[in-house]
């Protein structure tokens, strides 16, 4: 990608989006970075932004999260997550005036069904919750647009369990940090569902992989994760460097597993490059 081009970002104040402008400027110092901070459902505003900034590449991260918030306001979640991305993309296409546009859409691993084995991009689709349903519909709407418009270059990235110190308290990571902070001695905490298995990736690592994938010519769907399975308990012990005791009765009787098969990610970016990103996550204090 030409470093003199312009990259647009939605959701630039979110847990992943906040890292992208810094990474872009570090990798491509001559590149213009512009964030769209308006309502993605406002066609005229989005078109005016695109007409003024003329982005060649757009990272679309804006969404209604977490899952509990999406479920609590289904009408808004569907309008933003399901219908919003394609509406925003159409506005950008109109704004750039017939120029090619590469569009990176961040979806979620929750669109997949639970699997004892790592999940490849062709894995069984079985949305885990309403949030996942809206993100899957967002994928479908964008794919229709890509089929209609040869100048619209679409890449869908299904992110696995992203965590960050900047997440709201109702996300898993901040909740774990607070529970551990309150029990500095025995480290015995209540942790319902501690035996569910996920694929955890820090937001900074996710942003790095998103940027690298966006700079390729790859299309279709790509999983973005670490490829490392950890139970929620094991993740908490790993990231906070503690030993935990959890009530056995808090184990999920039917535990689920969502872990990425990252073979395609490695094939696109190279195993060495991927390993350099996911190898050592940032250290975060529990205090």
Phi, psi and omega in degrees: 000139179292125184291350179271000183279178185246134178245128177258149181223129167258154183069032185289349177261004180277182187291330176267315184302328181296338180273337189296312181304318179298315182295318180299314181293329179288318183279322183229079187298339180270356184279139174278134177242128180226133179256141172262114186253005179273189178282121182295345180275353180271096186301312184297319179295316180294321179295318180296320177300313181294323179295323181284317187266333178051061180288145173267333184223132179234128171261115182259103181248350183297133180194162172270114177221165358280191184300322182294322178292317178299317180292330182282339178223076189295324181296313180293317181300318181291321182293327181273312188276323186267311184264333184299315184300315181289324177296318178295317180299319178296323178294319179295317178301316179296322183290324183277354170066050174085006176274152178297145178224130175262130189234120181253115183253125179267115177254203189219151176293343182293352176286341182274157170278154178302143182213138177289341180251157175305142188262121175274172183298338178266013183296166183297127178271122179203082186311132186282341185195179182295321177306312180297323177300318181292322180291324178293320177294324175300318176302311185298318180297319180291322178296322175299317179297318179297325178292328182282327193234111183292343180273356181260107185260107190254135171231125179255124181247118179266104182277138177272214193279091180279136178230156182198149174291350181264001179289155177293158185302337182276002172276162185300310187299309178298326178296317177297315181300318181291320179297318180290322179299325184280350183231070187288346185266277187285340182056040173261117184231155172280126184215077179302135179074025185298342183265004172288143186252133180224172180245102188265138180217129179292149184302324179294320177294317179299316180299320179298314180292321178301314181297314181298319179292322179298331182278353175271180176260013183296139173238184178083218184239135177225132174285140175235109180198186179269338185078005182255119179280133174218135170294163179299321177297313181296324177297314180299318180294322182290308189285331180258000177054054179226164169256136185239146168249128179232144179300130180301327182291349177275358177294140176288125180294339178230072185295148179249161180221124175230098182231135185282136160275113185256025179300318180292319177303315179294323180293325182283312187264342185097136184299321182295316181294316179297316180298325180293333180276314188268355187296314185229102179289157178301142177278133183231129180287148176277354183265000000 
